[in-house]
């Protein structure tokens, strides 16, 4: 059986995902057969796995750091929020059902069984399992039936490292306070601290480190420096940083609707030196640009309503009238059509656009009744097709040819819905025995279900040239990902005693 080490954080975005990814690469370089694991994740960025499921994007990056193909066992419970109090629950890579917070809290005892099954399977295949916690282990209201942090660590009896972000401020309060709120047995599991994103003179921090070790009787295992311009794909939060250069040639904007998903699609554009890339949030003026991209959406009908409420249809019409290009990806593609139908009430009620209602029952081992709303939403009506949302989700990795100029494209599909209509007779992408998406006759509008369009250099160049960038020279994004993981691993090796970390695994 494998040894297991867990990384927990004092807050969200403390650096758990990054530390696990970096340690995965460090151990891989030392010849250790290592795999990542996150018991429970909440994120709208997901990845398709080798077994036809989906997991959080962060675990896919960590798998890459291990030199592995992502598998659903690496993230057995994934929550994809669809309201402020509810989420789609995905177990072992497959969507189970939507649950509100109270229902999922009751379901956790069942979900823990799935978590432990996945962990045990990984333990039989690998020598080391590096586990990422979720949020903070000191959330008092979430400690009952916890499966994400100490509840899991106690169940599998593994050591824990606690990481905190000094760049946020209050790092000593975060560490000491978190430790103080844990039970005695949980405190004993904490084998040391990591302080993340430090910048400045390390000697000025030493007195604080000495105080922390004397106060807690636990070692500071590492102080990791702030790595400027580090690019590791985000677990969920939108990264608005972009390359700064005087050589901007085209402008691309993306609306940030409430349930935007898989925005990592746009990292190759955000980091491109010849693109002025901008996310447009609610309340921001919509600027003129060369290309507008409608991104994926977890709740396509409600996000479509958000677009309408924020005057995007009028702006899109003006944008197209003046020769701008428009690209819709996944849910954004569905919005381009004439209508989106929800005959099973998958997305629930959309105010002002309801045509009927049905009742259903929660499936699985939690019983009860919920009320689902069926209905239809009129689309942006820019392409002649309609979409019907279905209960089964399409999950697959795909390769094909971009119809613009026959360049190779690879990506993945994660969507609920089937699109049909005349517009699809002019597909955007073709492949072996399939066609995908649509392209308008004047080639101003393209829609596709493909995520990851811009990661393939040739496809990225083709799309940027279509958008108006002359002589595009896109970077090799996949090589950049590898270089950034290696850069992170080198930083960890320089600033952490890896032999001490390995001792925790014995």
Secondary structure, 3 states (H helix, E strand, C coil): CCEEEEEEECCCCCCHHHHHHHHHHHHHHCCCCEEEECCEEECCCEEECCCCCEEEHHHHHHHHHHCCCCCHHHHCEEEEECCCCEEEEEECCEEEEEEEHHHHHHHHHHHHHHHHHHHHHHHHHCCEEEEEEEEECCCHHHCCCCCCCHHHHHHHCCEEEEEEEHHHCCHHHHHHHHHHCCCHHHHHHEEEEEEEEECCCHHHHHHHHHHHHHHHCCCEEEEEECCCCCCCCCCCCCCCCCCCCCCCCEEEEEECCCCEECHHHHHHHHCCCCEEEEEECCCCCCCCCCEEEECEECCHHHHHHHHHHCCHHHHHHHHHHCCCEEEEECHHHHHCCCEEEECCCCCCCCCCCEEEEEEEECCCCCCCEEEEEEEEEECCCCCCCEEECCCCCEEEEEEEEECCCCEEEEEEEEECCEEECHHHHCCCEEECCEEECEECCCCCEEEECCECHHHCHHHHHHHHHHHCCCCCCCCCHHHHHHHHHHHHHHHHHHHECHHHHHHHCC
